[in-house]
Amino acid sequence: MQFDVLIIGGGAAGLSCALVLGSGLSKPFSEGKKVALFAHQRSSHLSSALLNNVLGISPGTAGKDVLNSGINQLQELYPEVQQITKEKVQKISFLEGGFEVLTNKNTYTSKKVILATGYAQPFLIKGLEDYVIPHKKAKPSKERIQLENVNHLVYPGLYVAGTLAGHRSQYAIACGSGAAVATDILTEWNSGEHTKVHDKIK
Ligand SMILES: Cc1cc2nc3c(=O)[nH]c(=O)nc-3n(C[C@H](O)[C@H](O)[C@H](O)COP(=O)(O)OP(=O)(O)OC[C@H]3O[C@@H](n4cnc5c(N)ncnc54)[C@H](O)[C@@H]3O)c2cc1C
């Protein structure tokens, strides 16, 4: 199965990235682009979070409810973003002009890949060992990891978002990071002209 973008991880950063990319798929420059999200959520740090300090989210909201509603929001508003469930990515291989993504069930190819799998150890996705470094913004005693990157870019076509990108673990930061990667990709598709997706009250 061939994609333009595969997003790996259905937590804060991955879902936020999928929503912003999904909102840009109706633009003329996105015509024909195929995007999918590996909507794996079992190990999201949001599962056990209680959110009181996030703008726009009612205090007392359980992180697990945000995970559920995020999946529904993506499905209802942007069904063009394929949601791949019950699959965990095991290996990423570098191809000419793209990547091969191996899961416990299938093999996919994609021109771009976004990793949003969180900063916990062990990092189980094979093929990226050269890019794994100690996390720069977490307590060393926790032994968190990140992927070495410049402005979310690990390697041409390979992006990282959320805590795995080296951001501190706050929900809003992870979401912002995923959204930032999505707008970088939309901008590239728009021939380098800076792009964002805004809806307006009519
Ligand atoms: C107990 C607790 C309380 C918290 N409270 C707050 C709070 O009050 N306010 C706040 O702002 N933040 C809070 N946080 C932090 C917040 O939850 C994180 O910053 C945020 O979830 C990080 O987002 P992320 O996308 O980087 O990682 P995650 O949300 O952890 O998402 C990573 C995703 O990747 C998936 N995944 C992992 N490996 C694979 C694989 N091989 N293939 C496919 N998918 C994979 C996981 O299942 C998961 O869904 C809290 C965290 C915890 C643990």
The ligand as an SDF file (V2000), in Angstrom:
LIG
                    3D

 53 58  0  0  0  0  0  0  0  0999 V2000
   -0.0890   10.7720   34.3910 C   0  0  0  0  0  0  0  0  0  0  0  0
    0.0690   11.8700   33.3840 C   0  0  0  0  0  0  0  0  0  0  0  0
   -0.5760   13.0730   33.5710 C   0  0  0  0  0  0  0  0  0  0  0  0
   -0.4390   14.1180   32.6750 C   0  0  0  0  0  0  0  0  0  0  0  0
   -1.0790   15.3070   32.8900 N   0  0  0  0  0  0  0  0  0  0  0  0
   -0.9310   16.3270   32.0330 C   0  0  0  0  0  0  0  0  0  0  0  0
   -1.5430   17.5760   32.2820 C   0  0  0  0  0  0  0  0  0  0  0  0
   -2.2320   17.7380   33.3050 O   0  0  0  0  0  0  0  0  0  0  0  0
   -1.3630   18.5770   31.3890 N   0  0  0  0  0  0  0  0  0  0  0  0
   -0.6060   18.4340   30.2680 C   0  0  0  0  0  0  0  0  0  0  0  0
   -0.4750   19.3710   29.4960 O   0  0  0  0  0  0  0  0  0  0  0  0
    0.0050   17.2560   30.0050 N   0  0  0  0  0  0  0  0  0  0  0  0
   -0.1270   16.2120   30.8620 C   0  0  0  0  0  0  0  0  0  0  0  0
    0.5050   15.0080   30.6180 N   0  0  0  0  0  0  0  0  0  0  0  0
    1.4060   14.9240   29.4500 C   0  0  0  0  0  0  0  0  0  0  0  0
    0.7460   14.5380   28.1150 C   0  0  0  0  0  0  0  0  0  0  0  0
   -0.0840   13.4090   28.2880 O   0  0  0  0  0  0  0  0  0  0  0  0
    1.8670   14.2460   27.1060 C   0  0  0  0  0  0  0  0  0  0  0  0
    2.7230   15.3740   27.0130 O   0  0  0  0  0  0  0  0  0  0  0  0
    1.3620   13.9090   25.7150 C   0  0  0  0  0  0  0  0  0  0  0  0
    0.4870   12.7900   25.7650 O   0  0  0  0  0  0  0  0  0  0  0  0
    2.5420   13.6090   24.7940 C   0  0  0  0  0  0  0  0  0  0  0  0
    2.0540   13.4030   23.5040 O   0  0  0  0  0  0  0  0  0  0  0  0
    2.8450   12.5130   22.4280 P   0  0  0  0  0  0  0  0  0  0  0  0
    2.0200   12.5230   21.2080 O   0  0  0  0  0  0  0  0  0  0  0  0
    4.2700   12.9460   22.3540 O   0  0  0  0  0  0  0  0  0  0  0  0
    2.8760   11.0320   23.0600 O   0  0  0  0  0  0  0  0  0  0  0  0
    1.6530   10.0930   23.4570 P   0  0  0  0  0  0  0  0  0  0  0  0
    0.4160   10.8650   23.7310 O   0  0  0  0  0  0  0  0  0  0  0  0
    2.1770    9.2140   24.5330 O   0  0  0  0  0  0  0  0  0  0  0  0
    1.3660    9.2770   22.1130 O   0  0  0  0  0  0  0  0  0  0  0  0
    2.2450    8.3260   21.5780 C   0  0  0  0  0  0  0  0  0  0  0  0
    1.3950    7.3610   20.7530 C   0  0  0  0  0  0  0  0  0  0  0  0
    2.2120    6.5060   19.9630 O   0  0  0  0  0  0  0  0  0  0  0  0
    1.6490    5.2020   19.9730 C   0  0  0  0  0  0  0  0  0  0  0  0
    2.7100    4.2600   19.6560 N   0  0  0  0  0  0  0  0  0  0  0  0
    3.8040    3.9550   20.3950 C   0  0  0  0  0  0  0  0  0  0  0  0
    4.5730    3.0640   19.7530 N   0  0  0  0  0  0  0  0  0  0  0  0
    3.9480    2.7950   18.5750 C   0  0  0  0  0  0  0  0  0  0  0  0
    4.2730    1.9470   17.4580 C   0  0  0  0  0  0  0  0  0  0  0  0
    5.3700    1.1880   17.4420 N   0  0  0  0  0  0  0  0  0  0  0  0
    3.4180    1.9280   16.3960 N   0  0  0  0  0  0  0  0  0  0  0  0
    2.2970    2.7030   16.3930 C   0  0  0  0  0  0  0  0  0  0  0  0
    1.9690    3.5210   17.4230 N   0  0  0  0  0  0  0  0  0  0  0  0
    2.7740    3.5700   18.4960 C   0  0  0  0  0  0  0  0  0  0  0  0
    1.0940    5.0610   21.3870 C   0  0  0  0  0  0  0  0  0  0  0  0
    0.1140    4.0370   21.5350 O   0  0  0  0  0  0  0  0  0  0  0  0
    0.5290    6.4440   21.6320 C   0  0  0  0  0  0  0  0  0  0  0  0
   -0.8080    6.5690   21.2220 O   0  0  0  0  0  0  0  0  0  0  0  0
    0.3760   13.9560   31.5060 C   0  0  0  0  0  0  0  0  0  0  0  0
    1.0080   12.7230   31.2950 C   0  0  0  0  0  0  0  0  0  0  0  0
    0.8760   11.6960   32.2230 C   0  0  0  0  0  0  0  0  0  0  0  0
    1.5950   10.3870   31.9930 C   0  0  0  0  0  0  0  0  0  0  0  0
  1  2  1  0
  2  3  1  0
  2 52  2  0
  3  4  2  0
  4  5  1  0
  4 50  1  0
  5  6  2  0
  6  7  1  0
  6 13  1  0
  7  8  2  0
  7  9  1  0
  9 10  1  0
 10 11  2  0
 10 12  1  0
 12 13  2  0
 13 14  1  0
 14 15  1  0
 14 50  1  0
 15 16  1  0
 16 17  1  0
 16 18  1  0
 18 19  1  0
 18 20  1  0
 20 21  1  0
 20 22  1  0
 22 23  1  0
 23 24  1  0
 24 25  2  0
 24 26  1  0
 24 27  1  0
 27 28  1  0
 28 29  2  0
 28 30  1  0
 28 31  1  0
 31 32  1  0
 32 33  1  0
 33 34  1  0
 33 48  1  0
 34 35  1  0
 35 36  1  0
 35 46  1  0
 36 37  1  0
 36 45  1  0
 37 38  2  0
 38 39  1  0
 39 40  1  0
 39 45  2  0
 40 41  1  0
 40 42  2  0
 42 43  1  0
 43 44  2  0
 44 45  1  0
 46 47  1  0
 46 48  1  0
 48 49  1  0
 50 51  2  0
 51 52  1  0
 52 53  1  0
M  END
$$$$
